[in-house]
Amino acid sequence: MEDMSSRPNWATCFKIIKGICQGLYFLHKGMDRPIVHLDLQPANILLDDNMVPKIADFGLSRLFGEEQTRINTINVVGAKGYMAPEYLYRGEISTRSDIYSLGVLIMEIATGQKNSMNDKDMSGRDFVDQVRQTWTDEHIASKYSSLDADSLQQVKTCIETGLKCVDIDQKKRPSIVEIVEKLDGRHAR
């Protein structure tokens, strides 16, 4: 979806991003025990008639125990280009694994560019690096030239948030609470 004219308008894209984040918030924080989805990718985000996203396909999901914050597995499965490095290379699962995948999704929606999923770049680092280098304030303003200042700030916030979500160091990734607050404008820059 690199052709900006064939994709939904920014308001719809932002609504979809926020909806995915709210869905992940429910999985991580809205239950007695967190659910880690482990397969957040475009194919598992369904849109209803009103463009409200629904997170689907819980076949790989893990339900955490009350005191559990991470688990390990030897069966690493999921979508190429969306897997967190700690999951991909060490089989380590935590809510931060979903945050990584969410970051890739946010950047795809905000930029209109698709993460190229190839066997050499299973965690999508090439896409992340390309977004980091290309999507400057000037680039955002030129790609979204019809947007007002507030909407341009939303695009910038989404790209910045997406980049924070895909930090190699999982401890530096924001929590889903921080992400929702940031996108709602309730969090300091």
Secondary structure, DSSP 8 states (H G I E B T S, - for coil): ---GGGS--HHHHHHHHHHHHHHHHHHHHSSSS-EE-S--SGGGEEE-TT--EEE---TT-EE--TT--EEE-S---S-TTTS-HHHHHH-EEEHHHHHHHHHHHHHHHHH-------TT-TT-HHHHHHHHHH--HHHHHHHTTTS-HHHHHHHHHHHHHHHHHT-SSGGGS--HHHHHHHHTT-S--
